[in-house]
């Protein structure tokens, strides 16, 4: 009961950021809104390719990479998963400009990217730990413009994604990370209840040659279950508390 009350309160606060008039606006982009989708793809290209090219590590993507495409407004970073009707696209605008985005691929309707390329057999790895290993989703292509990093934008987007999982009856969501990021995620797993399904890194050469990744999952559970209450109290509520103390972008 306390967990559900917490969700209702947080959803009422999130609803404010879904209003078009809000300077910091979060929306789930319909698939027929081609202009907004193109903005997402161009933001990805800017962050993942253009900005990366200016860093010490450089641009990791080859010119013929399967995600690089010429769009009507410039270069875009997209693939076939973006076009699936079951994929959710979350876009954050600040004063009208796109500043952050992520997509969620629903594994109930399609093999996930790691499964498509054979990087890891996700469902067999997760099966011993969950009730329904086929009810999974993956947030991916998470990008944030450098102008808003360190602000509340990314935590706010994360909260909207968590609410999306519950609204769509997703029971588990998985995440991939670079091997170097595992210690940080393990630190936060104390409250996020993150569980690992890899004992050692796997290769994801089709995406970035030489890239080594690891995979974890979080149980969302179903409405009225102990798993859902646990998710609300150990993930959703703490994430809202973290978002609440962070500053808005300027």
MARZA-609123 format. One line per 4 residues: number of its first residue (from 1); their letters; for each residue x, y negated, z of N, C-alpha, C. Coordinates in steps of 0.1 Angstrom, whole numbers. Each point is the difference from the previous one (the first is absolute). Example, Ala and Ser with C-alpha at 12.3 -4.5 7.8 and 13.67 -1.06 7.14 Angstrom:
2
1 = as = 132:57:78:-9:-12:0:9:-12:0 ~ -4:-11:-7:9:-11:0:-8:-11:8 $
This chain:
250
1 = xxxx = 8:12:0:-8:-12:0:9:-12:0 ~ 10:0:8:9:-12:1:8:-1:-13 ~ 3:11:-6:7:0:-13:-8:-7:-11 ~ -13:4:-1:-9:-5:-10:-3:-15:2 $
5 = xxxx = -1:-4:13:-2:-14:3:12:-8:-4 ~ 12:6:1:13:-7:-4:0:-2:-15 ~ -5:11:-7:0:-1:-15:-10:-11:-4 ~ -12:-1:6:-10:-9:-4:6:-15:2 $
9 = xxxx = 7:-2:11:5:-13:3:11:-4:-11 ~ 9:10:-2:11:-3:-10:-6:-2:-14 ~ -10:8:-4:-6:-2:-13:-7:-14:-1 ~ -5:-5:11:-6:-13:-1:10:-11:-2 $
13 = xxxx = 12:2:5:11:-9:-2:6:1:-14 ~ 1:12:-5:5:2:-13:-10:-6:-11 ~ -13:1:3:-9:-6:-9:2:-14:-3 ~ 6:-8:9:3:-14:-2:10:-1:-11 $
17 = xxxx = 10:9:-1:10:-1:-10:-4:5:-13 ~ -12:6:-1:-6:5:-13:-8:-11:-6 ~ -3:-11:6:-8:-11:-5:9:-8:-11 ~ -7:-3:-11:7:-7:-11:6:-13:5 $
21 = xxxx = -7:-7:9:4:-13:5:12:0:9 ~ 4:12:5:11:1:9:13:-2:-7 ~ 9:-9:6:13:-3:-7:8:13:-1 ~ -1:9:10:6:13:-1:-11:10:-2 $
25 = xxxx = 0:5:-13:-12:8:-5:5:14:-4 ~ -7:10:5:3:14:-3:-12:6:-7 ~ 2:6:-12:-11:6:-8:4:13:-5 ~ -10:8:-3:2:13:-7:-5:-3:-15 $
29 = xxxx = 9:1:-9:-2:-5:-13:-8:11:-8 ~ -11:-4:-6:-8:9:-9:8:4:-12 ~ -2:11:-6:8:4:-12:-4:-7:-12 ~ -11:-8:0:-3:-8:-12:5:-14:2 $
33 = xxxx = 7:-3:11:6:-13:1:14:0:-5 ~ 2:0:-13:13:2:-7:9:-11:3 ~ -5:-12:2:9:-11:3:7:2:14 ~ -7:4:10:5:2:13:10:12:1 $
37 = xxxx = -4:10:-8:9:12:0:13:-4:-7 ~ -1:-8:-10:12:-4:-7:9:-9:9 ~ -6:-7:9:7:-8:10:8:9:9 ~ -7:11:4:6:10:9:13:6:-7 $
41 = xxxx = -2:4:-13:11:6:-7:12:-9:-2 ~ -3:-13:-2:10:-10:-2:8:-3:13 ~ -8:0:11:6:-1:13:9:11:3 ~ -4:12:-3:9:12:2:13:-2:-8 $
45 = xxxx = -2:-4:-12:12:-1:-9:10:-11:6 ~ -6:-11:5:8:-11:6:8:6:12 ~ -7:6:9:6:5:12:10:12:-2 ~ -5:10:-8:7:12:-1:11:0:-10 $
49 = xxxx = -1:-9:-10:9:0:-11:8:-13:0 ~ -7:-12:-2:7:-12:-2:8:-4:13 ~ -7:0:12:6:-4:12:11:10:4 ~ -2:13:-3:10:11:3:12:-3:-8 $
53 = xxxx = -1:-5:-13:11:-2:-8:10:-11:5 ~ -6:-8:9:8:-11:6:7:4:13 ~ -3:12:5:5:5:12:13:8:-2 ~ 7:4:11:12:7:-1:-1:13:-7 $
57 = xxxx = -11:7:3:-2:13:-6:-4:0:-15 ~ -6:-11:-4:-4:-2:-14:-13:7:-3 ~ -5:-1:-13:-12:6:-5:2:15:-2 ~ -8:8:7:2:15:-1:-7:6:-11 $
61 = xxxx = -8:-8:-8:-8:6:-10:6:-1:-14 ~ 0:11:-8:5:-1:-13:-10:-7:-9 ~ 5:-6:-11:-9:-8:-9:-12:9:-6 ~ 2:13:-1:-10:8:-6:-8:8:12 $
65 = xxxx = 1:-5:12:-8:6:11:-14:1:-3 ~ -7:10:4:-14:2:-3:-10:-10:6 ~ 5:-8:10:-8:-10:6:1:-14:-6 ~ 10:-2:-9:2:-13:-5:-7:-2:-13 $
69 = xxxx = -8:-11:-1:-9:-3:-11:-1:-15:-3 ~ -1:-3:-12:-3:-14:-4:-14:-3:1 ~ -4:-10:8:-14:-3:2:-3:-14:-7 ~ -13:-4:0:-4:-12:-6:6:-12:6 $
73 = xxxx = 4:1:14:5:-12:7:15:2:4 ~ 6:11:-6:14:2:4:2:15:3 ~ 12:3:5:3:14:3:-8:5:12 ~ -4:13:-1:-8:6:11:6:13:4 $
77 = xxxx = -3:4:13:4:13:5:-12:8:4 ~ -3:10:-8:-13:7:1:2:14:-6 ~ -9:9:4:0:14:-6:-14:5:-1 ~ -2:12:-3:-13:6:-3:-9:1:13 $
81 = xxxx = 7:0:12:-8:1:12:-8:-13:2 ~ 5:-11:-5:-6:-13:2:-14:-1:-7 ~ -1:9:-10:-13:-1:-8:-10:10:5 ~ 3:8:9:-10:10:5:-11:-7:8 $
85 = xxxx = -12:4:-2:-12:-7:7:1:2:15 ~ 7:11:4:0:3:15:11:-8:7 ~ 9:-6:-8:11:-8:6:-5:-13:5 ~ 5:-4:12:-4:-13:6:12:-9:-1 $
89 = xxxx = -3:-13:-4:10:-10:-1:-3:-11:10 ~ 9:-2:9:-2:-11:10:9:-11:-4 ~ -5:-12:0:7:-12:-4:-2:-11:10 ~ 11:-6:4:0:-11:10:4:-13:-7 $
93 = xxxx = -8:-10:1:3:-13:-5:2:-10:11 ~ 9:-9:-2:2:-11:9:-2:-13:-8 ~ -10:-8:4:-3:-12:-8:-2:3:-14 ~ -6:11:-3:-3:4:-14:10:8:-8 $
97 = xxxx = 12:0:5:11:6:-7:2:14:6 ~ 2:10:-9:3:14:5:13:1:7 ~ 0:5:12:13:1:8:3:14:5 ~ -10:9:0:3:14:4:-10:9:-6 $
101 = xxxx = 3:13:-2:-9:9:-5:4:15:3 ~ -9:9:0:3:14:1:-11:7:-7 ~ 2:13:-4:-10:8:-5:-1:12:8 ~ -12:7:0:-2:12:7:-5:10:-11 $
105 = xxxx = 7:11:-1:-3:11:-9:-7:11:8 ~ -13:3:-4:-8:10:7:3:14:-5 ~ 7:8:9:3:13:-3:-11:10:-2 ~ -12:-4:4:-12:8:-2:-3:1:-15 $
109 = xxxx = 4:-9:-8:-3:0:-14:11:2:-9 ~ 12:0:5:12:2:-9:12:4:7 ~ 9:8:-6:13:2:6:7:-13:3 ~ 7:-1:11:7:-13:3:13:0:-8 $
113 = xxxx = 7:-11:-1:11:-2:-8:11:10:3 ~ 3:3:13:10:10:3:-4:14:-4 ~ -13:3:-1:-4:13:-4:1:1:-16 ~ -4:-11:-6:1:0:-15:14:3:-5 $
117 = xxxx = 10:-6:7:14:2:-5:7:12:7 ~ -7:6:9:5:12:7:11:-3:10 ~ -1:-12:6:10:-4:10:-2:8:13 ~ -12:2:4:-3:7:12:-15:6:-1 $
121 = xxxx = -2:11:6:-14:6:0:-6:-5:13 ~ -7:-12:-1:-5:-7:11:-11:9:8 ~ -9:6:-8:-11:6:7:4:13:7 ~ 9:7:-5:5:12:8:8:-4:12 $
125 = xxxx = 7:-12:-1:7:-5:12:-9:-5:11 ~ -11:-6:-4:-9:-7:10:-10:10:5 ~ -3:11:-7:-11:9:3:1:6:14 ~ 12:4:5:0:5:14:-4:-10:11 $
129 = xxxx = -1:-12:-3:-2:-11:10:-13:-7:-1 ~ -8:2:-11:-12:-7:-1:-12:9:-4 ~ -12:-5:2:-12:8:-4:-2:2:-15 ~ 2:-11:-7:-2:0:-15:11:-6:-7 $
133 = xxxx = 10:8:-4:12:-5:-7:-3:-7:-13 ~ -12:2:-6:-3:-6:-13:-6:-14:2 ~ -4:-4:12:-5:-13:3:11:-9:4 ~ 8:-5:-10:11:-8:3:0:-12:-10 $
137 = xxxx = 7:-10:4:2:-12:-8:14:-6:2 ~ 5:-8:-10:13:-5:2:0:-15:-4 ~ 4:-9:10:2:-14:-3:14:-1:-7 ~ 1:-7:-10:13:-1:-8:1:-14:-7 $
141 = xxxx = 11:-2:-6:3:-13:-7:-3:-12:9 ~ 5:1:13:-2:-10:9:10:-11:-2 ~ -5:-12:-4:9:-11:-3:-5:-13:8 ~ 10:-8:3:-3:-13:7:10:-11:-6 $
145 = xxxx = -5:-11:-4:9:-10:-5:8:-5:12 ~ 13:-4:-3:9:-4:10:-4:-12:8 ~ -9:-8:-6:-5:-12:6:-8:2:12 ~ -6:13:2:-9:2:11:5:11:9 $
149 = xxxx = 12:5:-2:6:11:8:2:-6:14 ~ -2:9:10:1:-4:14:-13:-7:5 ~ -10:-2:-8:-12:-5:4:-10:12:3 ~ -13:-4:2:-10:11:4:-6:6:-13 $
153 = xxxx = 5:-3:-12:-6:4:-12:0:16:-2 ~ 12:6:1:1:14:-2:-8:8:11 ~ 2:-4:13:-9:7:10:-15:-1:-3 ~ -4:-12:-5:-14:-2:-3:-4:9:-11 $
157 = xxxx = 8:2:-10:-3:9:-11:0:14:4 ~ 9:4:9:0:13:6:-13:3:7 ~ -5:-9:8:-13:1:7:-12:3:-10 ~ 0:-8:-10:-11:2:-10:1:14:-7 $
161 = xxxx = 13:5:-1:1:13:-6:-5:11:10 ~ 4:-2:13:-5:10:10:-16:0:0 ~ -6:-12:-1:-14:0:-1:-6:7:-12 ~ 7:-2:-11:-3:6:-13:-1:16:2 $
165 = xxxx = 11:5:6:0:15:2:-12:4:8 ~ -4:-7:10:-12:4:8:-12:-1:-8 ~ -1:-11:-8:-13:-2:-7:-1:10:-12 ~ 11:5:-5:0:10:-11:0:14:6 $
169 = xxxx = 0:2:13:0:13:6:13:8:-3 ~ 11:-7:-1:13:6:-2:5:5:14 ~ 4:13:0:3:6:13:15:-2:3 ~ 9:-1:-10:14:-1:3:6:-9:-11 $
173 = xxxx = 10:-8:3:7:-7:-10:15:3:2 ~ 7:0:-12:14:4:0:8:-12:-4 ~ 13:0:3:9:-10:-3:14:5:-4 ~ 6:-6:-10:14:4:-3:9:-12:3 $
177 = xxxx = 12:3:5:9:-10:3:14:4:-3 ~ 9:-10:-2:14:4:-2:6:6:13 ~ 9:9:-1:6:7:11:5:-10:11 ~ 5:-11:-5:6:-10:10:-11:-7:9 $
181 = xxxx = -13:1:-5:-11:-6:7:-6:9:11 ~ 4:13:-1:-7:9:10:2:-3:14 ~ 12:-4:5:2:-4:14:-10:-11:4 ~ -2:-10:-8:-9:-11:3:-14:5:2 $
185 = xxxx = -4:8:-10:-14:6:0:-2:9:13 ~ 10:7:3:-1:9:12:-1:-8:13 ~ 6:-12:0:-2:-9:11:-14:-4:2 ~ -6:-4:-11:-14:-5:0:-10:12:1 $
189 = xxxx = 4:12:-2:-9:11:1:-5:2:14 ~ 6:-6:9:-4:1:14:-15:-5:2 ~ -3:-10:-9:-14:-5:1:-8:3:-13 ~ 7:2:-11:-7:3:-12:-3:15:-2 $
193 = xxxx = 6:8:8:-3:15:-1:4:5:-13 ~ 11:-4:-5:5:5:-13:7:14:2 ~ -3:9:-9:5:13:0:7:4:-13 ~ 12:6:1:8:2:-11:-3:14:-6 $
197 = xxxx = 0:1:-13:-1:13:-7:12:4:-8 ~ 11:-8:2:12:3:-7:11:2:11 ~ 8:10:-2:12:2:9:12:-5:-6 ~ 0:-2:-13:11:-6:-8:-5:-8:-11 $
201 = xxxx = 8:-9:-6:-4:-8:-11:-3:7:-13 ~ -9:-5:-8:-2:6:-13:3:-11:-11 ~ 3:5:-12:4:-10:-10:-13:-5:-8 ~ 1:-12:-4:-11:-7:-8:6:-7:-12 $
205 = xxxx = 8:8:-7:8:-5:-11:-9:-6:-11 ~ -12:5:-2:-9:-6:-11:-3:-15:3 ~ -1:-3:13:-3:-14:4:12:-8:0 ~ 10:4:8:13:-7:0:11:11:1 $
209 = xxxx = 8:1:-10:11:10:0:8:-1:12 ~ 2:12:7:8:1:12:-7:-4:13 ~ -13:-4:-1:-8:-4:12:-3:13:8 ~ 3:-1:13:-4:11:9:-10:-6:10 $
213 = xxxx = -11:8:1:-12:-4:8:-3:10:11 ~ -8:-4:9:-6:9:10:-15:-4:1 ~ -8:9:6:-14:-2:0:-6:3:14 ~ -10:-8:3:-7:1:13:-15:-1:-3 $
217 = xxxx = -8:2:11:-14:-2:-2:-6:-5:13 ~ -12:-6:-1:-7:-4:12:-14:5:-1 ~ -6:6:11:-13:5:0:-10:-11:3 ~ -10:-2:-9:-10:-10:2:-12:7:7 $
221 = xxxx = -2:13:-3:-11:7:5:-14:-4:-6 ~ -10:7:5:-14:-4:-5:-8:-6:11 ~ -10:-7:-4:-8:-8:10:-5:9:11 ~ 1:-4:12:-5:7:12:9:11:5 $
225 = xxxx = 12:2:-6:9:10:5:11:-6:9 ~ 7:9:7:11:-5:9:11:-6:-8 ~ 2:6:-12:11:-5:-9:-3:-15:-4 ~ -13:-3:-3:-3:-13:-4:2:-10:12 $
229 = xxxx = -5:4:11:2:-8:12:15:-3:3 ~ 8:11:-1:14:-2:2:6:-10:-10 ~ -4:1:-13:5:-8:-10:-4:-15:3 ~ -12:-2:4:-5:-14:3:8:-6:12 $
233 = xxxx = 3:8:10:7:-5:12:15:-1:-1 ~ 6:9:-9:15:1:0:5:-6:-13 ~ -8:-4:-10:5:-5:-12:-8:-13:-4 ~ -13:1:-2:-8:-11:-5:1:-12:10 $
237 = xxxx = -3:3:13:0:-11:10:14:-6:3 ~ 10:8:1:14:-6:2:4:-8:-12 ~ -4:4:-12:4:-7:-12:-7:-14:0 ~ -13:0:4:-6:-13:1:6:-9:11 $
241 = xxxx = 5:5:11:6:-7:10:13:-6:-5 ~ 8:7:-8:12:-4:-6:-3:-12:-10 ~ -10:2:-8:-4:-10:-10:-4:-13:7 ~ -7:1:11:-6:-11:7:11:-10:6 $
245 = xxxx = 12:6:3:10:-9:6:10:-5:-11 ~ -2:4:-12:9:-5:-11:-5:-12:-6 ~ 8:-8:-6:-3:-13:-5:-6:1:-14 ~ -9:-9:-4:-5:-1:-13:11:-5:-9 $
249 = xx = 0:3:-13:10:-6:-9:-2:-15:-1 ~ 10:-7:-5:0:-14:-2:1:-4:-15 $
